[in-house]
Amino acid sequence: MTTVTIHTPVAVRTPRAAAWAALLFTGLLNWFESSAAKRQERRQAVDRGAEAASVREYANRFASHDPRFAADLMAAADRHERGE
């Protein structure tokens, strides 16, 4: 004869502060993500400004020889600085 033993697990209640802790942790993660995104945006804006300034310096070298090329470079620097 064969016997089968079946164990029924006991129902476990959710800890009292689990929902509150989960909300707090989620809020903390969201804050870290948003602050990291803001830092990245500021860093990119500073980089774009520095890159545009170097292109403008380069364009100033050509202003007397080829003003149209210099104007094109200045316009490109403006567009790059605005992020277009």
Secondary structure, 3 states (H helix, E strand, C coil): CCCCCCCCCCCCCCCCCHHHHHHHHHHHHHHHHHHHHHHHHHHHHHHHHHHHHHHHHHHHHHCCCCHHHHHHHHHHHHHHHHCC
